[in-house]
Amino acid sequence: MVDDRSPWGTVTESRAWVFIVVAGLLEVTWALGLKFSQGFSRPGPSAITIAALAGSMWLLAQAFRVLPAGSAYAVWVGIGAVGTAILGVVLLGESRSLMRLFCIALIVAGIIGVRVTK
C-alpha cells in the first residue's frame, strides 16, 4: 500500500499533476538560476537557485507517490526544458531559428502526449 498523504492531506492524482507543473516551473527557475548565479559565486541568485531546486525535487517526490514515474518525470523534464529554452530566447538572446522553435514545439507535443496517455 502506498502512503499518499502529504502535509496538505491525501495526494490525489489531480493534485499530483498540479505538483508536477509547479515543480516544472521551479525547474525553470533553478536552471536559469545556475546561469545567473555565475557558478554559485553570487549569493542572491545562488540562494534562489538552491531553494527552487529543493522545492522542485520535493514537489516531484510528492507527485511520484501517486503518478506513474515515467509519465510524471517526462512531463516535469519537458516543462523545465521548454520553459528554460523559451526564457533563454527571451532573456538571454539565444537563437530564435525556426528549426529551434519547431523542436521546442515538438517537446510541447510530447509533454501533452505523455500526459494524456499516462
N, C-alpha and C positions, 0 to 999 in steps of 0.2 A: 504494500500500500504506500502510495506517495503522499508525503505530508505537503499539502498545498496551501498551508497557512503562511501569511506574511504579517508584518506589522500592521497592514491595512485590512486584515481579515483573509478570507479564502481568496486565493488567486484563481479567478475564473479565466476561461480561455479569452474572453473579450478584454479583460484587464491585462492579461499577459501580452496581448498584441499591442496594447497601449504602451506597456513597459518596453516592448521591443522598439517601437517608434521613438520614444523618448531616449532610450539607450542609443539608438542610431544617431539622433541629433547630438547627444553628448559625445558620441564618437567623432562627429564632425568637429566639435569644439576642441577635443583634445588633439585631433590630428593637426588642425590649424594651429593650435597652441604650441605644438612642437616647433613649428616654423617661427612663430612669434617669440618663443622663449629663447631662441638662439642657443640651442644646446643646453637648456636649463641654466643659462647664465644671467637671465633676467628674472628676478624674484616674483614679480606680479604675474606675468604670463605663465611662469613655471607653476605657481600655486594653482592657477585656474586650470592648467593642463592636468595636473595631478588630481584635482577634485573632479574634473569631468571624466577622467579615466576611471576613477574609483566608482563614481555614480553609474557610469555606463556598464561597468562589469557587474555591479550589484544588481541593477535592473535586469540585465541579461540573465544572471543567475536565477532571479525570481521567476522570470518567464520560462526558463528551462524546466521548472518544476512541473509545468502542465503542457507545454508545447513540444512538438517533435523537434529534437535538437537540430536536425539538418535544415528544416524549414526556418526555424527561428534564427539560426546562425546566418543562413543565406540572406534573409531579409535584413538583419542587423548590419552585416557587412555591406550589403548593397546600398542601404541608406547612407552609411558612412562614406562609401566610395563616391556615390553620386553627389552627395552634399559637399564633400571636400573638393571634388572636381569642379563643380559649379562655382563654389566660392573662390577656388583658385583662379578661375577665369575672371570673376567679378572683382575680387580684392587684390589679386597678385599679378594680374595681367598675363595669365597663362594663355596658351593657344586657344583660339575660338574657331579652329578649322571645322568645316562641315563634317569631315570624317570623324573628328574627335567628338563633336556634338551628337552625331549619329550613333557612335559607340556608347556614349553615355545614355542615349535613349534606349539602346538595346539592354543595358543594365536595368533601367527602369522597367522595361517589359519583362525581364527575368524576375525582378522583385515581385511584380504583380502576378506573374505566372506561378511562382513558388507559393505565394500567399493564398491564391485562390484554389490551388490544387492540394495544398498541405500534404 
